[in-house]
Amino acid sequence: MRRLRRTKIVATLGPSSSERAIISRLFEAGADVFRINMSHTSHDAMRKLHAAIRAVEKEHDRPVGILADLQGPKLRVGAFQGDFVMLKKGATFVLDNDKAPGDETRVQLPHPEILAALEPGHTLLLDDGKIRLTAIETSPKRAVTRVEVGGKLSARKGVSLPDTTIGSSALTEKDRSDLEACLDAGVDWVALSFIQRPEDIAEAKKITRGRAAVMAKIEKPQAVVRLNEIMDFTDALMVARGDLGVEMPLEKVPGIQKLITRAARRAGKPVVVATQMLESMITSPVPTRAEVSDVATAIFDGADAVMLSAESAAGQYPVEAVATMNRIAEEVETDPAYRSIVHAQRSEPEATGADAIADAARQIAETLDLPAIVCWTSSGSTALRVARERPNSPIVAISPNQATGSKLAVVWGVHCIVAEDARDLDDMVDRACRLAFRAGFARTGQRIIIVAGVPLGTPGATNMVRIAFVGSEAGDES
């Protein structure tokens, strides 16, 4: 099933989309990757979703990506004597380690790591930013704050800390348990929530040991500041605009989205734009015009993928939401401005053999107006380097590894075919022509360009470009 667009679609599964039949319809509507939100999914439910996705993958004979999104540390205040308290602007409010129920003057903050890290002048945001406090006095046992924006505060509401770097790990005990279960099941990607530093990525990679690729969710100011360092460690990025918009001024989020998207593209790493993209479709069969423009902007910026959250997980129109996003992507990518914008954002290739080959393949394909760039790739790195160049020609990745095919499902412009590895150079050229022909990317009489690493099957050894002619038998080379 060939997509008529380069940008990929990530669809979150949930109560509205947990059955295999619905998952199949979501795939047919345009979903390339399915997200399992471990904040709301038990291990047994995760395994059932995984099995259903793999069944759909087998049914359609097309690699499908599975992204497990870990919950991350959930920081919350303690309980109150009543159901809630009203905090007034200008009042003093204390956060401490006392387990006694709170009142209008104080409440427990059951996170000693926060009290240890807070400093005077730091901001605390409660209940998704509805209430804002400023720390006046701090100690490892209590923090005295001033209420800058008051309101109703209920028990167990969340705490965000835009100015504070917490010393504890981004992986909680729940995350570690979830991660092991997801790795055992065989997910392709793991998304890490609320990371602050590159060490958070390194810690997760010690556990994954290559069994799944790691995606860093950028949703804290601390992560934005250290973006380049995080980029060096992670396999992909997600612009998690929901929490990013809580911890930073809302008007800064669009600029940060562009910053992250362009930085990821320069590095040749996939980037997913997420949160509230078609939010109104949770309850409406059609989106707002503003939402359509929002999705289009992410696509014009060159994002690898756009993501649906509650729209496909809990909404009333999950299939329609995916189909709508699919139509938007197809339309944007045929707009004359799209190609010029994507070209304008192209950066110079990195000083590696693989990047030089990828850039050369793009230039040759554009000069000769070739219908496809075919990449033989074991690990997926060859396809990633070619995708970084955002070529006009579709990218057909041929890999002997099913896991590589599923991992590449999130990468811009890559159509992956899982097939036996080539025996030698002649077999590689012959089968590249045949597979490109059968998948509908090339016709008899056309030429394609083939990118590979020699010796064959050597991960990361992209060092060869070859032009081949698709003959009458879809395999004759010239």
C-alpha positions in Angstrom: 0.0 0.0 0.0 1.8 3.0 -1.3 1.2 6.4 0.4 0.8 9.5 -1.8 2.6 11.7 0.7 6.0 11.9 2.4 5.0 13.1 5.8 4.1 10.2 8.1 1.1 10.0 10.5 1.2 8.7 14.1 -2.1 7.7 15.6 -2.6 7.1 19.3 -4.6 4.0 20.3 -7.1 4.0 23.2 -10.7 3.2 24.0 -11.9 4.3 20.6 -9.3 2.4 18.7 -8.2 -0.7 20.6 -9.9 -3.3 18.4 -8.0 -4.9 15.5 -10.7 -4.0 13.0 -10.4 -0.3 13.9 -6.6 -0.4 13.9 -6.8 -1.9 10.4 -9.1 0.9 9.3 -6.8 3.5 10.8 -3.9 2.0 8.8 -6.0 2.1 5.6 -6.9 5.7 6.3 -3.3 6.7 6.5 -1.7 5.8 9.9 1.9 4.7 9.6 2.8 4.4 13.3 0.7 3.5 16.3 1.4 5.1 19.7 0.6 3.2 22.9 0.3 5.7 25.8 1.7 3.8 28.8 0.2 6.4 31.2 -3.2 4.7 30.6 -2.2 1.2 29.4 -1.5 -1.9 31.4 1.1 -4.4 30.3 -1.6 -6.9 29.3 -3.5 -4.3 27.3 -0.2 -3.2 25.7 0.6 -6.7 24.6 -2.9 -7.1 23.1 -2.5 -3.8 21.1 1.0 -4.9 20.0 -0.4 -8.2 18.7 -3.3 -6.5 16.9 -0.9 -4.0 15.2 1.4 -6.8 14.1 -1.6 -8.7 12.7 -2.6 -5.7 10.7 1.1 -5.3 9.5 1.1 -8.9 8.3 -2.4 -8.6 6.7 -1.3 -5.5 4.6 2.3 -6.7 4.1 3.7 -3.3 5.0 5.9 -2.4 7.9 4.1 -0.5 10.7 5.8 1.3 13.5 4.9 0.9 17.2 5.7 3.7 19.6 5.4 3.1 23.3 5.2 6.5 25.2 6.4 6.2 28.8 4.6 8.3 31.4 7.6 9.9 33.0 7.7 11.5 36.5 4.3 12.9 37.5 4.8 15.6 40.1 1.8 16.4 42.2 0.8 18.2 45.4 -0.7 16.2 48.3 -4.2 16.2 49.8 -6.3 18.9 51.4 -8.7 18.8 54.4 -11.6 19.6 52.1 -12.0 18.9 48.4 -10.1 22.0 47.4 -8.7 25.4 48.6 -8.9 28.8 47.0 -5.5 30.5 46.7 -5.6 34.3 46.6 -3.1 36.5 44.6 -0.4 37.9 46.9 -0.9 35.3 49.6 1.9 33.2 51.1 1.6 29.5 50.4 3.9 26.8 51.8 4.9 23.5 50.2 6.5 21.1 52.7 7.2 17.5 53.5 4.4 17.2 56.2 1.9 14.5 55.3 -0.9 16.2 57.1 -3.8 17.3 54.9 -3.3 20.9 53.6 -5.3 24.1 53.8 -5.2 27.6 52.4 -1.7 28.2 53.9 0.2 25.0 53.1 0.2 21.5 51.4 2.5 18.6 51.2 4.8 18.3 48.2 5.6 14.6 48.3 8.7 15.0 46.1 11.9 15.7 48.2 13.9 16.1 45.0 11.8 19.2 44.2 12.3 20.8 47.6 16.0 20.1 47.3 16.3 21.7 43.9 14.1 24.8 44.3 15.7 28.1 44.7 14.3 31.6 45.5 12.8 33.2 42.4 11.9 29.9 40.8 8.4 29.6 39.4 6.0 26.7 40.2 3.0 26.1 38.0 0.1 24.1 39.4 -2.8 22.4 37.7 -1.5 22.8 34.1 -0.4 26.3 34.7 -3.7 27.7 36.0 -2.0 28.7 39.3 1.5 30.3 39.4 3.7 30.5 42.5 7.1 32.1 43.0 9.5 30.6 45.6 10.6 33.1 48.3 12.4 30.9 50.8 13.6 27.4 50.1 15.1 24.5 52.1 15.2 20.7 51.7 12.1 20.5 53.9 9.9 23.4 52.8 9.4 26.1 50.3 7.7 29.4 51.1 6.0 30.8 47.9 4.0 33.8 46.9 0.8 33.3 44.9 1.2 35.2 41.6 -1.9 33.8 40.0 -4.5 32.3 42.3 -7.5 30.1 41.9 -9.0 26.8 42.9 -6.5 24.1 43.8 -7.7 20.5 44.3 -5.8 17.5 45.7 -3.2 15.7 43.6 -2.9 18.4 40.9 0.2 18.5 38.9 3.3 20.6 39.5 5.5 22.0 36.7 8.9 23.6 37.3 10.1 25.7 34.3 13.1 27.1 36.1 14.2 24.1 38.2 16.4 21.2 37.1 15.6 18.2 39.2 18.4 15.9 40.1 16.3 12.7 39.9 16.1 10.4 36.9 13.4 11.0 34.2 12.7 7.3 34.4 10.4 6.3 37.3 10.0 2.8 38.7 6.8 2.5 36.7 8.7 3.7 33.5 11.4 1.0 34.0 8.8 -1.7 34.5 6.8 -0.5 31.4 10.0 -0.2 29.4 11.0 -3.8 30.0 7.5 -5.0 29.2 7.4 -3.0 25.9 10.9 -4.2 24.9 9.9 -7.8 25.6 6.8 -7.3 23.4 8.9 -5.9 20.6 8.0 -2.3 20.2 10.0 -0.2 17.6 10.2 3.1 19.4 10.2 4.3 23.0 9.3 7.9 23.8 10.8 9.4 27.0 8.7 12.0 28.8 9.9 15.1 30.7 13.5 14.7 30.0 15.8 17.5 31.1 19.3 16.4 30.1 21.2 14.1 27.7 21.9 11.8 30.7 18.2 10.9 30.7 18.5 9.5 27.2 21.7 7.6 28.0 20.1 6.0 31.0 17.2 4.7 28.8 19.6 3.5 26.1 21.5 1.4 28.7 18.2 -0.5 29.2 17.1 -0.7 25.6 20.5 -2.0 24.4 19.4 -1.5 20.8 16.2 -3.4 21.1 14.2 -0.3 20.3 15.0 3.2 19.2 14.6 6.1 21.6 12.6 9.2 21.0 13.1 12.3 23.2 10.0 14.3 24.0 10.9 18.0 24.2 8.4 19.4 26.7 10.5 21.2 29.3 12.5 24.5 29.0 15.6 22.7 30.4 15.4 20.3 27.4 15.1 23.2 24.9 18.2 24.8 26.4 20.2 21.6 26.0 18.6 20.6 22.7 21.9 20.1 20.8 23.3 17.8 23.6 20.1 15.8 23.7 20.2 15.5 19.9 23.6 13.8 20.1 22.1 11.0 22.2 18.6 10.5 21.0 17.4 8.6 17.8 14.4 11.0 17.2 12.6 14.0 18.7 9.0 14.8 19.5 7.7 18.4 19.9 5.4 17.7 22.8 3.5 21.0 22.6 1.0 20.2 25.4 3.4 20.3 28.4 5.8 22.6 26.6 2.9 25.1 26.4 2.4 24.8 30.2 6.0 25.3 31.2 6.7 28.1 28.7 4.7 31.1 27.5 2.3 29.8 24.8 3.4 32.4 22.3 6.9 30.9 22.4 5.8 27.4 21.4 5.5 28.0 17.6 9.0 29.3 17.4 10.4 26.4 19.5 8.5 24.0 17.2 10.4 25.4 14.2 13.7 25.4 16.2 13.4 21.7 17.1 12.1 20.7 13.6 15.0 22.4 11.8 17.6 21.1 14.3 16.4 17.5 13.9 16.5 17.8 10.2 20.0 19.1 10.2 21.0 16.2 12.3 19.2 13.7 10.1 17.0 12.5 12.9 13.2 12.0 12.7 11.0 14.7 14.4 7.3 14.3 15.3 5.0 17.3 15.9 2.3 16.4 18.5 -0.6 17.6 20.6 -3.9 19.2 19.8 -3.4 19.0 16.0 -7.0 18.2 15.3 -8.4 18.6 18.8 -11.9 19.5 17.8 -12.3 16.2 16.0 -12.6 14.5 19.3 -16.2 15.5 19.1 -16.7 16.8 15.6 -16.4 15.0 12.2 -14.6 18.0 10.8 -11.7 20.1 12.1 -11.4 23.9 12.5 -9.7 25.9 9.8 -7.0 26.9 12.4 -6.3 23.2 13.1 -5.9 22.5 9.3 -3.4 25.4 9.1 -1.6 24.1 12.2 -1.1 20.6 10.6 -0.1 22.2 7.3 2.5 24.4 9.0 4.2 21.4 10.6 4.3 19.7 7.1 5.6 22.9 5.4 8.4 23.0 8.1 9.5 19.5 7.0 8.5 17.5 10.0 8.9 13.7 9.5 5.5 13.0 11.2 2.4 14.6 12.7 0.6 13.0 15.5 -2.9 12.4 16.7 -3.5 11.9 20.5 -7.0 11.9 22.0 -8.5 12.4 18.5 -7.7 8.8 17.6 -7.5 7.4 21.1 -10.7 8.5 22.7 -12.5 10.6 20.1 -15.8 9.9 18.4 -14.2 10.0 14.9 -10.8 8.3 15.0 -10.8 7.1 11.4 -12.0 10.4 10.1 -9.3 12.2 12.0 -6.6 10.1 10.4 -8.2 10.5 7.0 -8.4 14.2 7.4 -4.7 14.5 8.4 -3.9 12.3 5.4 -5.7 14.6 3.0 -4.1 17.7 4.5 -0.6 16.2 4.0 -1.3 15.1 0.4 -2.6 18.6 -0.4 0.3 20.5 1.2 2.9 18.3 -0.5 1.4 19.2 -3.9 1.4 22.9 -3.2 4.1 24.7 -5.3 5.4 26.5 -2.2 6.1 23.2 -0.4 9.0 22.1 -2.4 10.6 25.5 -2.4 10.3 25.8 1.4 11.7 22.3 1.9 14.6 23.1 -0.4 15.3 26.4 1.3 15.7 24.7 4.6 18.2 22.1 3.3 21.5 22.3 5.1 24.9 21.2 3.8 25.7 17.5 4.2 27.8 16.5 7.1 31.4 15.6 6.4 30.9 11.8 6.2 30.9 9.4 3.3 27.3 8.4 4.0 26.1 12.0 3.8 28.1 12.8 0.7 26.6 9.7 -1.0 23.1 10.7 0.1 23.5 14.2 -1.2 24.9 13.0 -4.5 22.0 10.5 -4.9 19.5 13.4 -4.4 21.3 15.6 -6.9 21.5 12.8 -9.5 17.9 11.9 -9.0 16.8 15.5 -9.5 19.1 16.1 -12.5 17.8 13.0 -14.3 14.2 13.3 -12.9 14.4 9.7 -11.6 11.2 8.2 -10.1 12.8 6.6 -7.1 15.9 6.4 -4.9 16.3 2.8 -3.7 18.3 2.2 -0.5 19.5 -1.2 0.5 19.8 -0.8 4.3 20.4 -3.2 7.1 20.2 -0.9 10.1 18.1 1.9 8.4 20.9 4.5 8.5 21.2 4.7 4.7 17.5 5.6 4.4 17.8 8.1 7.2 20.7 9.9 5.5 18.8 10.0 2.2 15.7 11.2 4.0 17.7 14.1 5.5 18.2 15.5 2.0 14.4 15.6 1.4 14.7 14.5 -2.2 12.0 15.1 -4.8 12.0 11.4 -5.6 10.3 8.8 -3.3 12.7 6.8 -1.1 12.3 3.0 -1.3 14.2 1.3 1.5 14.8 -2.4 1.1 15.9 -4.2 4.3 16.2 -7.8 5.4 15.2 -6.8 8.9 11.6 -6.5 9.8 12.5 -4.3 12.8 14.3 -1.9 10.6 11.3 -1.6 8.3 9.0 -0.9 11.2 11.4 1.7 12.7 11.6 3.5 9.4 7.8 3.9 9.3 8.2 7.2 11.1 10.8 8.6 8.7 9.8 11.2 6.0 9.4 9.9 2.5 10.6 6.3 3.2 8.5 3.4 1.8 10.1 0.3 3.3 10.0 -3.2 1.8 11.2 -6.1 3.9 13.0 -8.6 1.6 15.9 -11.1 1.6 19.3 -9.5 1.5 21.0 -9.4 -1.9 23.6 -12.1 -2.7 25.9 -9.8 -4.7 25.9 -6.6 -6.6 24.1 -7.9 -9.6 21.4 -9.4 -7.5 21.1 -6.1 -5.6 20.5 -4.1 -8.8 18.2 -6.7 -10.3 16.0 -7.0 -7.2 16.0 -3.2 -6.6 14.5 -2.7 -10.1 12.0 -5.5 -9.6 10.8 -4.3 -6.2 10.6 -0.7 -7.3 8.5 -1.8 -10.3 6.2 -4.1 -8.2 5.6 -1.4 -5.6 4.6 1.1 -8.3 7.5 3.5 -8.0 9.0 2.8 -11.5 7.8 1.8 -14.9 9.4 -0.2 -17.7 11.9 2.0 -19.4 12.6 4.3 -16.5 15.9 4.5 -14.5 16.3 4.4 -10.8 19.2 5.2 -8.5 20.4 2.7 -6.0 22.3 3.6 -2.8 23.9 0.9 -0.7 26.9 -0.1 1.4 29.5 -2.5 0.2 30.2 -5.1 1.6 26.5 -5.8 1.6 24.8 -6.1 5.0 27.4 -3.9 6.8 25.5 -1.4 9.0 26.4 2.2 8.4 28.7 1.5 5.4 26.9 3.7 2.8 29.5 4.0 0.0 27.9 3.2 -3.4 25.6 4.9 -5.9 24.4 3.1 -9.0 21.9 4.1 -11.8 19.9 1.2 -13.1 17.4 0.7 -16.0 14.1 -0.9 -15.3 13.8 -3.3 -18.3 10.8 -5.1 -19.8 11.2 -7.8 -17.1 11.6 -5.2 -14.4 15.1 -6.3 -13.7 17.3 -5.6 -16.7 20.1 -3.3 -15.9 22.0 -0.9 -18.2 
